[in-house]
Amino acid sequence: MGHPGRRAMLRLARTGERTATELAEAAGLSPSAASAHLKLLREVGLLHMRVDARRRLYQVDFERLAQVRAVLDEVWDDRLDALRQRAERTAKPARGRRGRSA
């Protein structure tokens, strides 16, 4: 997911089955570079491939993508919690009025 070409291919493959050529063009990649990225995306389970005659058609595996998102959401939530806790520890307490009694 770290490569912009992979993200572009995933965005396009979300909308339906696409050929490797369509995905390569959308990502601005050469056919050989796109092939390597498509292989990786298949290996990690983010894309399904279906052979139709002489074409290979790719589409996002939405279940797997949801699993990845859940992990990323958890990591992000953990980071936000850590940031909040750090901010609370370093925040200066509000100053009250000195020398006056209630």
C-alpha positions in Angstrom: 0.0 0.0 0.0 3.0 2.3 0.4 3.6 2.6 -3.4 1.4 5.2 -5.2 1.1 3.0 -8.2 -0.4 0.2 -6.1 -2.8 2.6 -4.5 -3.9 3.8 -8.0 -4.4 0.3 -9.2 -6.5 -0.6 -6.1 -8.6 2.5 -6.6 -9.4 1.5 -10.1 -9.9 -2.2 -9.3 -12.5 -1.2 -6.6 -14.9 -0.2 -9.3 -15.0 -3.5 -11.1 -12.8 -6.0 -13.0 -9.9 -4.4 -14.9 -7.2 -5.7 -17.2 -3.5 -5.4 -16.3 -3.1 -2.9 -19.1 -5.9 -0.7 -17.7 -4.3 -0.8 -14.2 -0.8 -0.2 -15.5 -2.0 2.9 -17.5 -4.0 4.2 -14.5 -0.9 3.9 -12.3 1.5 5.3 -14.9 3.6 2.2 -14.8 5.3 0.1 -17.4 3.7 -3.3 -18.0 6.6 -5.1 -16.3 6.5 -2.8 -13.2 2.7 -3.2 -13.1 3.0 -6.9 -13.3 5.3 -7.0 -10.2 2.9 -4.8 -8.2 -0.1 -6.8 -9.3 1.7 -10.0 -8.2 2.4 -8.5 -4.8 -1.2 -7.3 -4.4 -2.5 -10.8 -5.2 0.0 -12.4 -2.8 -1.2 -10.3 0.1 -4.8 -11.0 -0.9 -5.9 -7.5 -1.8 -6.7 -8.4 -5.4 -8.4 -11.4 -7.1 -7.5 -12.4 -10.6 -9.8 -14.2 -13.0 -8.7 -15.5 -16.4 -11.2 -14.7 -19.2 -9.9 -16.2 -22.5 -6.6 -14.4 -23.0 -7.2 -11.6 -20.5 -6.4 -11.5 -16.8 -9.0 -9.5 -14.9 -8.3 -8.0 -11.5 -10.7 -6.8 -8.8 -10.3 -5.8 -5.2 -11.0 -8.3 -2.5 -13.2 -6.2 -0.3 -13.1 -8.6 2.7 -9.3 -8.6 2.8 -9.3 -4.8 2.3 -11.7 -4.5 5.3 -9.4 -6.6 7.4 -6.4 -4.3 6.5 -8.5 -1.3 7.3 -9.5 -2.7 10.7 -5.8 -3.2 11.6 -4.9 0.3 10.4 -7.8 1.8 12.3 -6.6 0.1 15.5 -3.0 1.3 15.0 -4.2 4.8 14.3 -6.5 4.8 17.4 -3.6 3.6 19.5 -1.4 6.4 18.2 -4.1 9.0 18.9 -4.6 7.6 22.4 -0.8 7.9 23.0 -0.8 11.4 21.7 -3.7 12.4 23.9 -2.1 10.9 27.0 1.2 12.7 26.2 -0.6 16.0 25.7 -2.4 15.5 29.1 0.8 14.8 30.9 2.6 17.8 29.5 -0.3 20.3 29.8 0.2 22.9 32.4 -2.5 23.2 35.0 -4.7 26.3 34.8 -3.7 29.0 37.3 -6.2 30.1 39.8 -6.3 33.4 41.7 -3.6 33.7 44.3 -4.0 35.2 47.7 -7.7 35.4 47.8 -9.9 33.1 49.8 -13.4 32.1 48.8 
